[in-house]
Amino acid sequence: GDDFDSNDNVQVHLIDTPGHVDFSVEVNRSVAVLDGAVLVVDAVAGVQAQTETVWRAMTRPSLNNHTQLTQNDHVIMPRQDHAHEPLPCLAVINKMDKEGCHFRNAIQSLRHKLPGANPIAMQLPLFRTITNNRSPDSLLDSNIIALSKQDSQSVGAFVGLVDLVHMRAIVYPETSTFTVEDNIPKVVALIDPETHKPFHNDCQVTREALAARADLIASLADVDEAIEEYYLLEEEPSNAEIRSALRRATLDRKALPVMAAAALKGQGIEPVLDSIADLLPSPLDRKAPALTALDDKMWATTNKKKKDKKSAVKDTLQPTLSIGHPFHPTLLALAFKVVHMKGRGGSGDGRVVFARVYSGQLSDRDVLQVITPPAPGEIPEKPRTERVGGMLELAGGRFGNLEDGFCQSGDVCALVGLKSVVTGDTIMIDQKRTKKTVKQETVCLAGVASPKPVLTVKLEAETAQQQQQLSDALSLLVIEDPSLVVEESESSTLLSGLGELHIEITLDRLKREFGIEVLAGKPAVAYRESLVESIETPGLLNYDRTIGSTRLQAAIHLRIEPKQGVETTEGSSSVLLSEPTVVLEQPAREYLGIEDDVDDDDLLQVSELAKALIHGCQGAMKRGAVGSYALANVKCSVLNIDAEGGLSGLKALPGALRAAAANAISEMLSTNKSSSVLIEPMMSVEVTIPSDMVGTVISDLNNRRGTIGDVIIGDGTRTQVKALVRGEVPLVGTLGYASNLRSLTGGEGHFTAEYKGHSPCT
């Protein structure tokens, strides 16, 4: 109802994530543990490339850490690393105090650019005009008007908003300080709460607010049956019923409530916090996390029998829905972020683990069981035992020590003293240290997905002494940011990341936090290879080599083909990368003695020969025929196998099968170069420039092998007429583009870029 006092006791954990596409791992790990989201959109630019990336992460139609039932509601689907239960969401049109802002245009960009979004404005922005438009019956004490449907742009300075649910104007004072205490708003009721009649019919703000409220009710009628009944009967729903309908529509992801704010000046923040408490879900409104059940047969250190391996794999997907519910007493938590703070933590490197507690309680000095989720097809590692050394207070940027720290279900906590915990680990109470008599089932959550790097640079320390310090510092940064990949050899250190900005910030952190000056080479783009058609060996291809006194002989029949059903990005010809897969056809399975009902993902665990064969294929596909880049988006099928020594001979020397598979793929790729294609990462770019520079910028993008999509010229109604150019450009063409664009446009142009996928090189 409208009893706000009953809603005052709400605890909200806020997790802020960068919007830039280079930091999508931060979005992924936050989405994995959040219950709801607030999407912040620029009032001038509207939805940008990064906004679309964040929206896709929040609304992907699969589940991360959450149960998903089939149509029979019996079988739990396999864990998906890149999936999650879509998040209910609010949208805030921020920077309403910025010149050129437009509330309704921003809403239209939400509707047109975000798939599945149904934005419904629950507020109306107020502006202070220069001229005196105040009527004698105005309820407000200044020249304040509401933006009408006919207005093509903002008409003054943003001063507040109208709450369309409760029909009240919230006006902020004019002040030079931007603290919350100095920005206490004036609240003015526009209609009588009993009769729903306006206090003054001639008030411009009231008239526009009533029209906007009618649009709100009409939009809700499309997604909520209770409001639809009021709408069809032409009756006025109460404020409480409208708010309840908004909550139902938000939780069901049928509506995206939209609000206005100017966060820098502290305007519109209180209504956003109220809406978070009123409309977004609590942990009880969300599905319990999906769990993979682990048993003692699965540990790599003790599992010896094939039969045990096979049964252990089949037991991994169990309908264990009780653990993880907020009311369940068993501790279940996910470590979603790891940072290193000097002077904090008891692990020597200052490691601090941020964890979301799904069920149970977590206290200071508890002894924990840490489980790392296994990669698909791999045997999980044995759980590790850790003791919580302490907890830190989460209050903005302050991280004070908590005496007798305590965390319960639904909370986020910062733990210190955990030496081996990394991002994505599952945390449970170590049952050996508890007095419980009932055996606790060991389970693990899906973990946190990390996007693949697309850019690589070579690093070199200035001195040999700093080289070891560089190695140690990079190992800490990789723990914090799983999207960073470091490859070290005796001669070089390679750092791979998600883009130029990602690499630049990492190098800056090395200098600022670790005091290491690093020489960075020219960025190298992560090219890959793929196939345009299927290729196959001419029957069984024999491999016969003698190494030392050992003869390796096997014959293998292979086929490599483009993978079907590869995920494409919306509105683009680019495809997302997927690693090569290896499958065994029926004749090959029969020769190796593998039953047909064994899943391809389980082959590594049920047969040493299958393991050698798959590893041989995967190793060979890491080097293509065109540019020696790794293959992607292909499927390798092992059609048949033979050996002079029979199956017993292969069992004695599994390396023969590995070598035969690698040789067959290498020969097949080298003799079919015309079937291979080099693919490169493509970026979706949005360039904002003065209108008179459109031709110059388009010509420059064409020279960078870009393709132009849309060109939107400013309509001349704003103070600064800007044009927007959208298109796709290879990643290699965006390197250094920021400085080049500034030179072309005299510093007035800027651009955003988002990774769309890989496309064949042109």
N, C-alpha and C positions, 0 to 999 in steps of 0.2 A: 504494500500500500504506500501511502505518502508519509508514513511514520519514519522519518529519516533517523530518529534516535535509535531505532532497532537495528539500523545498518551501520552504526558508528564503530562497532567493535569488529573491524575488518583489518586483517594483516595482509599487506601486499608486498611481494618480493619483486623488485624491478630489475631486469637484466637489460642493459643497453648494448646494442650490437652495432658495429659500423655498417653503413649502408653500401660502401664501395664493394664492387664485385670481387676485388682481390682478396677480400676477407670473408668470403662466403662460408669458410669453415666456422667462423664465429656465429653466423646465422644458423648453420646446421646443428651445432652443439646446443645452441639456445633453444631452437625449435624442439629438440629431443626432450627437453625437460619442462618446457612452458605449458601452462594450462590455457593461456589466452595471449593475444598480441594487440599492440597498438601500432598501426601503420602510420608513419608521419610522412606527409606529402607537402611539397613546396607549393605555396599559393600562387606563385608566378609560373614556374616550370611545369607544374602538375606532375603526372606520373613520368618518371625517368627510367632509363635502362636498368639502373640498380633496383628501383622499386619493383620492376617486373620480376627480377631475380629473387628478391625476398618473398614476393607473393607466391611464386612457384614453390619455394621451399616450404611455405606455410600450408599450401593447399594441395600438395601432391596427393593423388588419389590412392595412396597405399599407406601402410601404417608403420611407424617407427616406435618400437617399444610398446606397442599396443596390440591387443588381440584383434584378429580378423577371422571371421567365420565364413565358411562356404555357404552355398545356398541351402545345404542340408543342416546347417548350424551344428555340425558335429566335428568337423575337422579343422584344426587350427593350421593356417597356411604357414609355410616356412618363413623364418625370419628374413627380413629384407633390410640390408644395411642402409639403404638410401631412402627409407620410407618412414612415414609417421602418420599418426591420426591428424587430419587437418585441424588447424587451430581456429576457433572462433576469434573474430577480429573486430576492432574499432578502427576508424580512420580519423586522423586529425589533420586538417588543412592548416599548416603552420606558416609563420611569416606573413600573417595578415596585415602587419604593419609595413610591409615592404612595398615600394612603389611598383605599380603594375600588377598587383595581386588581383585575382579574380576567383571568388569562391565557387561560383557555378561552373566555370570552365574547368576548375580542378576536379569537381565532381564528375563532369562529363569524361574527363580523362580516366578517372577510376572505372567508369562504366565501360568505356571503349577499349582500354588497354589491358585491363586485368580480367582474364577469363573467369567467368562464373561470378564476378562481383556484382552485387545489387546494392549500390550506395543509396542510402536514405538519409537525407539531411534532418537531423534532430535539433539543429540550431540555425539561427539566422544572424549574420554579422551586422553590427551597428557601426556607423561612421559619423564623424563630426564634420559638418560642411562648413565652408568658408562663409557663405551667405546665410542670412537669417531666414530659415524655412519653418520656423516654429509657429504652430497654430496656437490660439488661445487655450484650446482644450488639450494641449500636449501634456502627457504624463511626465515627461523627462525635463530636466532643468537646463538643457543646453540644446544647441542646434544639432540634434542627433536624428538621423534617419536610418531606416533599414533599406537594404539593397532590394530593389524590385526586380521582377523578371525582365523588364524592358531595359534595365541598365546594362550596358555592355562592359562596364569596368567599374572599379571602386570610385567613389565620389568624394572621398575625404580621408581623414585619419581614422584608423580603426580604434574604437574606444570600448567595445564590448560586444555583447551578443544577446539574442533572445532565446531562452529555453522554450522550445516549442511543445515540450511535454507538459510543463507546468505553467506555460504562458506567463513568463516573467522576464523582464529586461534586467540584464546584469551589466552595469556600467562601471568602468574602472576610472579612477581619478587621473588627472594629468599630473605627472610627477617625473622628476629627473632621475630618481633612484628606482632601481628595479628589484627591490627586495619585496618579499611577500607581505611583510608587515606594513609597508608603505603603499600597497596596492589592494587594500581591502575594498571590494566593489560595493556599489550601491545596488540594491535589489528592489525592483519596482514591479508589482503585480499588474498585469495588463487586463485581466478579466476577473470577474467575481468567481471564486472557486465553487460557490454553491449553485449559482444559476448559469455559469459559463457565459454570461453576458459581459461585453466590454465595458470598462468604466467610462471610456470616452470614444464614441464612434468615429469622431473626426481625427483622431490621433493617427498620423501616418505610420508609425511603428506598429500600432495595434492592427491596422488594416493589413499591412504586409505580413504580419505574424499570423493572423487568422488565415490568410490565403496559403501560407507555407504550412500551417498546421493541417489544413485540409488536404494538401498534397501528401503530408506525412501519413495521415490516416488512410488515404487512398492507396498509397504504396504498401502499407502494412496489411491492408485488406487482401492484397494479392498473395501474401505469404502466411497469413494467420486466420484461422477460421473464426475465432471469436470476434476479431475486429471486422471481418468480412460480414458477419451478421449485423453488426451495428451499421456498417456502411450501406448495406442493402436496405435496411429499415430506415435509413436516414436519421439515425439517432446518434447522439454525441457520447462516445465512451468517456469514462472517467480518466483522470490522470493516471491512477494506479493501474487501470486496465491497459492503457497505452504503454506504460513502462513494462508491464508484464509481457505484453505482446512483443515489444522490442527485445526483451531478454530471450523469449522463446525463439524468435527468429534469428537472433545472434548465435545462440547455442547450436541451433540446427544449421547454421551457416547459410541461411536463406536471405539474410540481410547484412549489410555493412553500414552500421550507424556512422554518420559523418558529423564532426564537430569542427569548430573554428578556434584558432588560438594564435597568440603572438608570444611564444615562450620566452623570448629574450626580455620582454617587458613584464613577464609574469601575468599576462592576460589570458584568461580562458583555461588556466591550469586546474582550478578547483572543480569545474564541471567535468573535466576529463577524469580526475580521480574519482568523483562520484560515479561516473559511468563505468569505470573499471569495477567498482564494488557492486554496482547494480546490474550490469549486463554481462560481464565476462564470467566464465565458470570458476567454481571452486574445485578443489581436487575431487570432491564427491560427485561432481558433474561430469567427470572424465572417465574414460574406460581404464580399467586396470592394465598395467603393462603386460605385454606378452612375454612369456618366459621360456627359455630352453632348459629342460630338466637335465641335470648331469648326475651320473652315478659313478661309483668307484671303478667300474669296468672301463671307463673312458680315459683314465689318465694315461698319458703317453709313457710314463715311467713304469707302469705296472701291467699294461695291456700287452699280452703276448699271443693270445689265441685268436685265430681268425673268427671263430664263432662268436667270441665275446665282442670283437670289434663290430661285427655285423649287428648283433643284438643291441649293442650300445648306441649305434647310430640310429636305429629304429626307435629307440626310447627317448631321443632328444626332443621330440615334439609332443609334449604332454599338455592336456588342458588344465594346467595349474593356474587357475585364475584367482585363487584366494590370496596368495602372497602378493603384496603390492597394493591391495586395497587399503585406503587410509585407516580403516578400523582393524586391520589385521595386526596382531602383536609382533610378528616376526619382522626384524629389520631388513629392509631392502632399499638400497640407495644406488645412485648412478654418479660416478665421478665424471662430470662433464667439462671441467676446465682445470688445468694445472698451471700455476704461475710460480715464479721464484722471487721471493722478497728477502732482501738482505736483512739479517737480524731477526727473521721469523723462522719458525719451523725448527724441528729437532733433527733434521736429516742431514745437516751439514751444508746443503746447498740452498737452504731457505725455501724448500718446496711447500707450497700451500695448495691444498686440494679443495676445490669447490664441488659440493655434492648436493644432489636433490634427493631428499628422503621421501620415498613413496609410502612406506608402511613401517610400523614399529617406532622405536626410539633409539637415539644415538647420544651417548654421553661421553664426556671427557674421560680419558683413561680406558675406554672400552677396548677389548681385544677383537680385532676384525678378521674376517675371511675375505680375501680379495680375489676375485675371479676375472680373468681376462677372456672376453668372448672369442671363441675360435674362428678362424677364417673358414669359409665354406669348404667342406671336404677334409678339413684338418682335425686331428685329435686335440682336444683342449688341453691346456697346461694344468698342472695340479694347482689348486688354490694356495695362495700365500697367506701367511699370518702376519698381521701388523697391529701395532698398538697406537691408539690416538694419543698424541703428545699434548694436545691442547686444541682449543677453538678460538677463533678470532671473531670479534664483533663486526657485523656487516652494517655499516652506517655511512653511506656515501663513500668518500675516499679514506675514511678512518678505519683502521684495522687494529683496534685495541684488544688485548688479551681478555678473554672471558673467564672469570672464576667459576668453577663448577659448571662448565658449559653443558648445555642440554639442547637437543634438537628433536622434534617430533615430526610425524608424518605430514607432508605438505610443505615443509620448510626447506630452505636452502642454507647450508652451513659451510664454513671455511675451516678445514681441518689441517693441523700441522703435525709433523712427526711421522708422516707416512712416506717411507723411503722409496717404495717401488711402484706406487700407484700412478697410472698414466690415464690420459683421457679415454673414456669409454669403459673403464673397469666397473664391475659390479661389486658392491660392498654389502656384506652380511656379517652378522655376529658369529664369532667362532664358537661353535657349539661345545667344543671341548672345554672351554673356560666358563660355561654356564652350568646351572644346576637343573636344566630342563631334562626330563626323563623321556619325553617324546622326541624321536629323531627328527631333526630339521632337514628338509629336502634342500639339496644344493642346486641353485638355479643361476642363470645369468641372463642379463638383458642384452638387447641387440647392439649396444655400443653407439658410437658416434661416427657418422660418415665423413670422409675427407675427400674433397675433389682432387683430381689429378693435376699435377703442375704442368704448365704450358711454356715456361720460360726458364732458361738455365744460364747461370754466369759462373765463370771460373774465378775463384778467390785465391789470394796469396797474401800472407802476412808480410810485414816489412822486415821482420827479423826471424831467425830460426827459433829464438826463444818464444816469440809470440805465436809461432805456428801451433805449438801444443796448446797454448791458451785459446787460440781460435777453435781448435778441435773440441776442447772442453766446453767453450761457450756455445758452439753450434749444437752440441748434444743437448744442452739445456733448452735452447730455443726450439728444437724439434719436439721435445717433450711438451712444451707449451703450445706449439702450433703444429699439429699433425700434417697440415698441408705443405709444410716445408720438407724437402727431401735433400739429404746431404749424402754425396758419394765421395769417399776419400780414398786416395791411392798414394803411393810413395812420391809421385810427381805432381799431383794436383788435388785440389778440393773443389768439387762442383756443388753449387747451391741452386736448387730448383724451386720455383714458386709459381704463384698464380698470375703474376703480371709485374709490370715495371714498378708500380707503387709498392707492391708487396716486398719486392727485393730491396728497394730503396729504404724502406722502413726497417727491414732486418739489418741492413748494413749500418743504419743510423743507431740502432740499438746496440750493435757490437761496439761502436765507438763510445756511445753515451753511457751504457751500463757496465761494459766490461773494459773500456779503455783500450780497445784494439783497433789500430788503423789497418784497414784492409784495402788492398789493391784489387779492383774488380775488372774483369775482362768484358768484352763486348757481349751483350745478351745473345743467346742462341735459342731459337724457337724449337719447340718440341714437335718436330715432324713425325708422322707415322706412315706406314704403308698399308695398303689393303688390296683387294682383288676386285676386278670388274666382272670376272666370269670364273666358273669352276675349272680347276685343273686337277689332273689325276695321274698317278704313275701307270705305266703300261703293264698292268698286272703286278705280280710279285717282283719287287726290285731287290735283288740279292746284294747282301753286304758280307764281305769275307776279308777280314784283315787279321794279320798275326802281329801282335804286339809283344815283344820279348819272346817268351815261349808259350804265350797264351793265344789261342785262336778264337776270334770272335766272328761268329757266323749266324746270320738270320736273314730271312726274306720277309718283306712287308709290302702290303698294298694299301696306298693312302689316297685320299681325296681331300682337297681344300677348296672351300667354296665361300662366297660372301654370306655373311650371317643374315638370315631373314628376320624381319620384324625389328630391325635396329631402330631405337628411339630417335626421332627427329625433333628439332626445335620448331615451335609453332611459327608459321609465316616465313620459314627459311628452308633452304635446301641442305643446310648443314646437318650432320648427324653427330650424336653424342658417342663418345668412344666406349667400347666394351672390349675387355680382354679376350684373346682367342680361347675357344673352348675345344676340348678333345673328347670325342665319343668313340665307343667301341661298338661296331656293328655285330650282328649275331654270329657270323663265322669266326671272327676274332675272339669273341667271348667264349665260344664253344671250344676253340683250341686252347685257351688259357684256363678253361674249367671254371668260368665265372657264370653264375646263374643269371637268367634274363631279368629277374625281378630286382636285381641290385641296381640302385640308381647310379647314374654317371657321377654324381657328386661324391659317392661313397667308394668309388673304385680305389682311391689311394689308400683306403684303410683295409680293404678286404683282400688285396693281392699285391705282393711285392713286384711281380712281373708287370702288372698293370701300372703300378707306381713308376717303375723304370721306363715303361713305354710312354706314359703321359709326360713325364719330366723330359724325356728326349725330344718329344714333339714340341713342348713348350719352349725348351731352350733353343731349338732351331728356329722357331718363329720369332725370336727376339732380334733376328737379323734378316732383313728383306733383301730383294735382289736389285732394287732401283737405287736406293741411297743408303743401304745398310741400316735402315731404321726398323724398329720393331713393328710387327704386324698388329692390326687391330680390326675388329668387326669381321672376323673370319671364323669358320668352323672347320676343324680337322676331323675327318672320319677315318678310323682304322678299319679297313674293309676285311683284311685277311692277314694271317701270319703263318709262317712256316719256318722250320729249322731242320738241318740235317740230324742233329742230335735229339730231336723231338722236344717235348715239354720238359723232360728231366734235364736235358742239356741246357735249356734256357734257365731253369731254376738254379742250376749250378753257377751260371754266369749271366745274371740279369743285365749286366752292362752291355752284352751283345745286342739285346733288344733296344736298349737306349741308343746305342751307336747307330743301329740300323735305321731307327726312326729319324734321328737327326740327319743322317746321310740322305735318306729318301726325300725329306722336305727340302734340304739344300739343293739337291739335284733338280727336283721338280720346279723350284722357284727360278733357278738359273736358266733352265731350258724354256721357261714360259714367262720371260720378262715382259712381253707385250700384254700379259693379263694383269700385271701389277700396276698400281697407281700410287703416286705420292700424295698424301693428304696433309693439310696444314690447318692450324687453328684459325677460325674466323671470328671476328669481333663485330657486334652490332654497335654502331656509333651514332650518337646524336650530337650534332655540331650547332651551337647557337652563335650567330654572327650578325653583324649589321646587314641590312637588306641589300645594300649596294655592293657587298662583297660575295654574294652568292655564287656568281660565275667563277670567280677566282678560286673559291674553296672547292667547288665541284670539280674544276679542272685539276686541282691538286689531288683530290681523292681518286680521280680516275687514273692519275699517274701512279698512285699507290695500289693499283689493281682493285680499286673499290667499285662496288655497284651501288648506284643511288636508288633509294626507295622513294621517300616522300620529300618534297620541298614545300615548306609552309612559310609564306611571306607574311610579315606583320601587317595588320589591318589599318595601321596608322592612328589608332585611337589611344594608344599608350604614349607615355612620355618618351620612351626610347623604343623606336621601331626595331624589332629584332626578327630575324628569319631563323627557321629551324630546318636543318638538313639531316635526314635519316638515311642510313645505308649500311652496307656490310663491307668491311675492309679486312684483309689478312692481318694477323697479329704482327707480322714482321713490318707491315706498313704503318702501324701505329706507334712503333718505337721512335721516340723523340718527336712525336707529332705535336705535343703540347707547345714546345718552344717554337716549332715551325708555324703553328697556327697563330701564336702571338705576333710573330713577325709579319704574317700576311695581313692581319686585321688590326695592327697597331695596338695590340694588347686588349682589344674588345671582345675577342672570340674565346670560347671555351668549349670543351667537348667531354662527353662521357662515353665509356666503352664497356661492353658486356660480352663475355665469351658465349658464343652461340653453338659451337661445335666445330667439327673438322669437315673440310670440303676438299675435293681434288684440286691440286695446284693448276693454275691456268697460265 
